Amino acid sequence: MGCDCVGHIKYFDATMADMNGVPYTKKKTICLHEEDAGVLWKHVEYRNGHNEARRARRLVVSFVATVVNYEYLFYWYFNQDGSLEYEIKLSGMLSTNLLSAGERVLGKPKHGVIVAPSVNAQVHQHMFCARLDVEVDGLANTVEEVDLVTGCVGKAVGESDPYHNAFGPVKTRLVSEQHAMRVCDQSTARTWRVSNPTSINPITGESVGYKLVPFTKGPAQPVLLTGPECAVSTKGAFATKHLWVTPHADDERFPAGEFTPQGAPFQGLPAWTKDDRSLGGETGTDVVLWHCFGVAHVPRPEDFPCMNVEHVGFHFKPDGFFKGNPGIDLPPPEEAGSKEETGGACCAT
């Protein structure tokens, strides 16, 4: 693991398969540790200057995969606000090639970016898919797409907007698999809410839920950019959408099918969803969310010879699940190791 984890660490071994399919044990593969995560919440009462702040700590489960020239660092974060985050950090070395004779005459590659003299790095994408077998306060869940739109919406439908300053969320129930093939829209702050229609929050009077917030780590990214007839697209068709939703099935595990490199095209999610199964109607069902995301990487000289990490990931946040802030009762911080320049404790009042 090297210096991937810091602090008090618990390591777990993992059972892997070698090139012949024979299982073996790899030591210290998964890392569990706790770390400071900055300010969780803060407020200064302007009337009297009273200040309250709480720092966040999070539980981190992580592992690293080296895939030929690339390193992928995977992190699950379990937060004190009741949310979960998933982050992937991409590092390692770029896939490069020497410029051809004709390209050397031109002084630039036909496809890619020069990152060192006569060294070309290809423009490429990294695509991932998180299988989220959610059970929000029970087995039967429904999924809604939520967009922020301009004008009077929701309970204000039909009312006038004389100052043209109203905007709010519009929810669209995803009723079947074909309907639930969705793409992110940053212009509407699009999220997807998973709720339990039989469990009602006493504060909101609405079903308890969690929302999937895409691209909270790094910038928003496109779906797969290869053409529809490209082998990458036919084998990795799952990556042409940011979200798929399916009814739970134990044998539906891998979004590109069981055998991606040597399997037939359009396996996995495209094959499972072609019959457009229902997602349970008003009462919901046991659903699985498949969130597809990635990084479109245009290399830079600064990525060579070893690349500083790129970030991508998502947030799964409580949305009307609790009665209030679950982190409100955390004790005040005691940062004995933090000192002001004058020598006093920086967290003292």
C-alpha positions as CSV (number, residue, x, y, z in Angstrom):
1,M,0.0,0.0,0.0
2,G,3.0,2.4,0.5
3,C,1.8,5.7,1.8
4,D,-1.8,5.5,0.5
5,C,-3.2,5.4,4.1
6,V,-2.2,7.5,7.1
7,G,-3.0,7.4,10.8
8,H,-4.3,4.4,12.7
9,I,-4.9,1.7,10.0
10,K,-6.6,-1.6,9.9
11,Y,-5.7,-3.7,6.8
12,F,-7.7,-6.6,5.4
13,D,-6.4,-9.4,3.1
14,A,-8.2,-10.2,-0.1
15,T,-8.6,-13.4,-2.1
16,M,-7.6,-12.9,-5.8
17,A,-7.4,-15.1,-8.8
18,D,-4.2,-15.5,-10.8
19,M,-4.0,-15.8,-14.6
20,N,-5.1,-19.4,-14.5
21,G,-8.1,-18.7,-12.2
22,V,-6.4,-20.2,-9.1
23,P,-7.3,-18.3,-5.9
24,Y,-4.5,-16.8,-3.8
25,T,-4.4,-14.5,-0.8
26,K,-3.0,-11.0,-1.2
27,K,-2.0,-9.3,2.1
28,K,-3.0,-5.8,3.2
29,T,-5.2,-5.2,0.2
30,I,-8.0,-3.1,1.7
31,C,-7.4,-0.2,4.1
32,L,-9.7,1.0,6.8
33,H,-8.9,4.2,8.6
34,E,-10.5,7.4,10.0
35,E,-9.5,10.9,9.0
36,D,-10.3,14.6,9.5
37,A,-12.6,15.9,6.7
38,G,-12.6,19.6,7.4
39,V,-15.5,21.7,8.8
40,L,-18.8,19.8,9.1
41,W,-20.9,22.8,10.1
42,K,-20.3,26.3,11.5
43,H,-22.3,29.4,12.5
44,V,-21.4,32.7,14.1
45,E,-24.3,34.5,15.8
46,Y,-23.9,38.0,14.4
47,R,-25.8,39.6,17.3
48,N,-23.4,38.6,20.1
49,G,-20.4,37.0,18.2
50,H,-20.9,33.6,19.6
51,N,-19.2,31.0,17.4
52,E,-20.0,27.3,17.1
53,A,-18.2,24.9,14.7
54,R,-17.8,21.2,14.4
55,R,-15.1,19.4,12.4
56,A,-16.0,16.3,10.4
57,R,-14.3,12.9,10.7
58,R,-15.0,10.2,8.2
59,L,-14.5,6.5,8.0
60,V,-12.5,5.5,4.8
61,V,-12.4,2.1,3.1
62,S,-10.0,2.1,0.2
63,F,-7.9,0.0,-2.1
64,V,-5.7,0.5,-5.1
65,A,-5.7,-1.3,-8.5
66,T,-2.7,-1.2,-10.8
67,V,-3.9,-1.9,-14.4
68,V,-0.8,-2.0,-16.6
69,N,0.3,1.6,-16.7
70,Y,-2.5,3.2,-14.7
71,E,-3.3,3.3,-11.0
72,Y,-6.9,3.6,-9.8
73,L,-7.4,4.5,-6.2
74,F,-10.9,3.7,-4.9
75,Y,-12.4,5.3,-1.8
76,W,-15.7,4.8,0.1
77,Y,-16.3,7.6,2.6
78,F,-18.8,7.2,5.4
79,N,-19.7,10.6,6.8
80,Q,-21.1,12.0,10.0
81,D,-23.9,13.8,8.1
82,G,-25.4,10.4,7.2
83,S,-24.1,10.5,3.6
84,L,-21.8,8.2,1.6
85,E,-19.3,9.3,-1.0
86,Y,-17.4,7.4,-3.6
87,E,-14.2,8.8,-5.1
88,I,-11.8,7.4,-7.6
89,K,-8.4,9.0,-8.0
90,L,-6.6,8.3,-11.3
91,S,-2.8,8.3,-11.4
92,G,0.1,6.3,-12.9
93,M,1.6,6.7,-16.3
94,L,0.1,7.7,-19.6
95,S,-0.2,5.4,-22.5
96,T,2.3,6.8,-25.0
97,N,3.9,6.2,-28.4
98,L,6.7,7.6,-30.5
99,L,5.6,10.0,-33.2
100,S,5.6,8.4,-36.7
101,A,8.0,9.7,-39.3
102,G,5.3,11.8,-41.0
103,E,4.2,13.2,-37.6
104,R,7.7,14.2,-36.7
105,V,7.9,16.2,-40.0
106,L,4.6,18.0,-39.0
107,G,5.8,18.4,-35.4
108,K,2.6,17.1,-33.9
109,P,0.5,13.9,-33.7
110,K,-2.7,13.3,-35.7
111,H,-4.3,12.0,-32.6
112,G,-3.1,13.0,-29.1
113,V,-0.9,15.5,-27.4
114,I,2.8,15.8,-27.2
115,V,3.9,15.4,-23.6
116,A,7.7,15.2,-24.2
117,P,9.9,15.5,-27.3
118,S,8.5,13.0,-29.9
119,V,6.3,11.4,-27.3
120,N,2.5,11.3,-28.0
121,A,-0.1,10.6,-25.4
122,Q,-3.5,9.6,-26.7
123,V,-6.8,11.4,-25.8
124,H,-8.9,8.8,-24.0
125,Q,-11.6,8.1,-21.5
126,H,-11.8,6.1,-18.3
127,M,-15.4,4.8,-17.6
128,F,-16.7,3.3,-14.4
129,C,-20.0,1.9,-13.1
130,A,-21.2,1.7,-9.5
131,R,-23.8,-0.9,-8.8
132,L,-25.9,0.5,-5.9
133,D,-28.1,-2.1,-4.4
134,V,-30.1,0.4,-2.3
135,E,-32.7,-0.3,0.4
136,V,-33.8,3.1,1.7
137,D,-35.6,2.3,5.0
138,G,-36.9,-1.0,3.5
139,L,-36.9,-3.2,0.4
140,A,-39.5,-1.4,-1.8
141,N,-38.1,1.8,-3.2
142,T,-39.1,4.2,-6.0
143,V,-36.7,6.4,-8.1
144,E,-37.3,10.0,-9.2
145,E,-35.3,12.3,-11.4
146,V,-35.2,15.8,-9.9
147,D,-34.5,18.9,-11.9
148,L,-34.3,22.6,-10.8
149,V,-36.4,24.6,-13.2
150,T,-37.3,28.3,-13.5
151,G,-40.8,29.5,-12.7
152,C,-43.4,28.5,-10.1
153,V,-43.2,24.7,-9.7
154,G,-44.4,22.1,-7.3
155,K,-47.1,23.4,-4.9
156,A,-46.9,26.8,-6.6
157,V,-48.1,25.5,-10.0
158,G,-50.6,27.9,-11.4
159,E,-49.5,30.8,-9.2
160,S,-48.1,33.9,-10.8
161,D,-44.4,34.9,-10.5
162,P,-44.5,38.7,-10.7
163,Y,-40.9,39.2,-9.9
164,H,-39.6,36.3,-12.1
165,N,-37.4,35.0,-9.3
166,A,-39.1,31.6,-8.6
167,F,-37.4,28.3,-9.3
168,G,-37.6,24.9,-7.7
169,P,-37.4,21.1,-8.0
170,V,-39.6,19.1,-10.4
171,K,-39.7,15.4,-9.8
172,T,-40.3,12.8,-12.5
173,R,-41.0,9.2,-11.5
174,L,-38.9,6.7,-13.4
175,V,-41.5,3.9,-14.0
176,S,-39.6,1.4,-16.2
177,E,-36.1,0.4,-17.2
178,Q,-36.2,2.1,-20.6
179,H,-37.6,5.3,-19.0
180,A,-34.8,5.1,-16.4
181,M,-31.9,5.4,-18.9
182,R,-30.8,8.9,-17.9
183,V,-28.0,11.4,-18.6
184,C,-26.8,14.1,-16.2
185,D,-27.8,17.7,-16.8
186,Q,-25.7,20.2,-14.9
187,S,-27.9,23.1,-16.2
188,T,-30.8,21.8,-14.0
189,A,-28.6,20.5,-11.1
190,R,-30.1,17.0,-11.9
191,T,-30.1,14.4,-9.1
192,W,-31.9,11.1,-8.6
193,R,-33.9,10.5,-5.5
194,V,-34.5,7.0,-4.1
195,S,-37.4,6.9,-1.6
196,N,-39.6,4.5,0.4
197,P,-43.3,5.4,-0.3
198,T,-44.4,3.5,2.9
199,S,-42.1,5.4,5.2
200,I,-43.0,9.0,5.8
201,N,-40.8,11.7,7.3
202,P,-42.8,13.4,10.2
203,I,-41.2,16.8,9.3
204,T,-41.8,16.9,5.6
205,G,-44.8,14.7,5.4
206,E,-43.2,13.0,2.4
207,S,-41.4,9.7,1.8
208,V,-38.0,9.4,3.3
209,G,-35.2,9.3,0.8
210,Y,-31.6,9.6,-0.3
211,K,-30.4,11.3,-3.4
212,L,-27.7,10.4,-5.8
213,V,-25.7,13.6,-6.7
214,P,-23.4,12.9,-9.7
215,F,-19.9,14.4,-10.2
216,T,-19.2,15.8,-6.8
217,K,-15.6,14.9,-7.2
218,G,-13.9,16.6,-10.1
219,P,-15.8,18.3,-13.0
220,A,-18.9,17.0,-14.7
221,Q,-17.9,14.6,-17.5
222,P,-19.6,13.2,-20.7
223,V,-20.9,9.7,-21.4
224,L,-18.8,7.5,-23.7
225,L,-17.6,9.5,-26.7
226,T,-16.7,6.7,-29.1
227,G,-19.1,6.2,-32.1
228,P,-22.0,3.8,-31.9
229,E,-20.3,1.3,-34.3
230,C,-17.0,1.2,-32.4
231,A,-16.2,-2.0,-30.5
232,V,-15.7,0.1,-27.4
233,S,-19.3,1.3,-27.6
234,T,-20.8,-2.1,-28.4
235,K,-18.9,-3.8,-25.5
236,G,-19.2,-0.9,-23.1
237,A,-22.8,0.3,-24.0
238,F,-23.5,0.8,-20.2
239,A,-21.3,3.9,-20.4
240,T,-23.6,5.6,-22.9
241,K,-25.9,6.6,-20.0
242,H,-25.1,8.1,-16.6
243,L,-27.9,6.1,-14.9
244,W,-29.8,2.9,-15.3
245,V,-32.3,1.4,-12.9
246,T,-33.3,-2.3,-12.8
247,P,-35.3,-4.5,-10.5
248,H,-33.0,-6.5,-8.3
249,A,-31.7,-9.8,-9.7
250,D,-28.9,-11.9,-8.1
251,D,-27.4,-12.8,-11.4
252,E,-27.2,-9.3,-12.8
253,R,-23.8,-8.2,-11.4
254,F,-21.6,-6.7,-14.1
255,P,-22.8,-3.8,-16.3
256,A,-21.0,-5.1,-19.4
257,G,-21.8,-8.7,-18.9
258,E,-19.8,-11.6,-17.4
259,F,-17.1,-11.7,-20.0
260,T,-16.4,-8.2,-21.4
261,P,-13.4,-8.6,-23.7
262,Q,-14.5,-11.9,-25.4
263,G,-18.2,-11.7,-24.9
264,A,-20.8,-10.7,-27.4
265,P,-21.7,-7.0,-27.9
266,F,-24.5,-5.3,-25.9
267,Q,-24.4,-7.7,-22.9
268,G,-25.1,-6.7,-19.4
269,L,-27.4,-3.7,-18.9
270,P,-28.5,-3.4,-22.6
271,A,-29.6,-7.0,-22.6
272,W,-31.3,-6.9,-19.2
273,T,-33.3,-3.8,-19.9
274,K,-34.5,-4.6,-23.4
275,D,-37.8,-6.0,-22.0
276,D,-38.4,-2.7,-20.2
277,R,-39.3,-4.3,-16.9
278,S,-41.5,-2.3,-14.5
279,L,-39.9,-0.5,-11.5
280,G,-42.8,-1.2,-9.2
281,G,-45.2,1.6,-9.8
282,E,-46.5,3.7,-6.8
283,T,-45.5,1.1,-4.2
284,G,-42.0,0.6,-5.5
285,T,-39.9,-2.5,-5.7
286,D,-36.4,-3.8,-4.8
287,V,-34.3,-1.6,-7.2
288,V,-30.7,-1.4,-8.2
289,L,-29.1,1.8,-9.4
290,W,-26.2,1.6,-11.9
291,H,-24.4,4.9,-11.9
292,C,-21.9,5.3,-14.8
293,F,-19.3,8.0,-14.8
294,G,-15.8,8.6,-15.9
295,V,-13.0,11.0,-16.9
296,A,-12.4,12.3,-20.4
297,H,-8.6,12.8,-20.4
298,V,-6.9,15.2,-22.7
299,P,-3.2,14.7,-21.6
300,R,-0.9,17.6,-20.7
301,P,2.9,17.8,-20.4
302,E,2.3,18.1,-16.7
303,D,0.9,14.5,-16.7
304,F,4.2,13.1,-17.8
305,P,6.1,11.0,-16.8
306,C,3.8,10.2,-13.8
307,M,0.4,11.7,-13.5
308,N,-0.9,13.7,-10.5
309,V,-4.3,12.4,-9.6
310,E,-7.5,13.2,-11.4
311,H,-10.7,13.0,-9.3
312,V,-14.1,11.7,-10.1
313,G,-17.0,10.4,-7.9
314,F,-20.4,10.9,-6.5
315,H,-22.4,11.6,-3.3
316,F,-25.3,9.6,-1.9
317,K,-27.0,12.1,0.5
318,P,-29.9,11.9,2.9
319,D,-32.9,13.9,1.5
320,G,-35.6,14.0,4.0
321,F,-34.4,10.8,5.6
322,F,-33.7,12.3,9.1
323,K,-35.7,14.7,11.3
324,G,-32.8,17.2,11.3
325,N,-29.0,17.5,11.1
326,P,-27.6,14.2,12.3
327,G,-24.3,15.9,13.1
328,I,-25.8,18.6,15.3
329,D,-25.0,16.9,18.6
330,L,-21.3,16.3,17.9
331,P,-19.1,17.6,20.8
332,P,-16.9,20.7,20.3
333,P,-13.5,19.9,18.8
334,E,-10.4,19.5,21.0
335,E,-7.5,20.1,18.7
336,A,-4.6,19.8,21.1
337,G,-2.2,19.5,18.2
338,S,-3.3,22.8,16.6
339,K,-1.6,25.9,17.9
340,E,-1.7,29.6,17.0
341,E,1.5,31.3,16.1
342,T,1.5,33.0,19.5
343,G,1.5,29.5,21.2
344,G,-2.2,29.4,22.3
345,A,-4.7,26.7,21.3
346,C,-6.3,27.8,18.1
347,C,-9.7,26.4,19.0
348,A,-9.9,28.2,22.3
349,T,-12.6,30.9,22.7
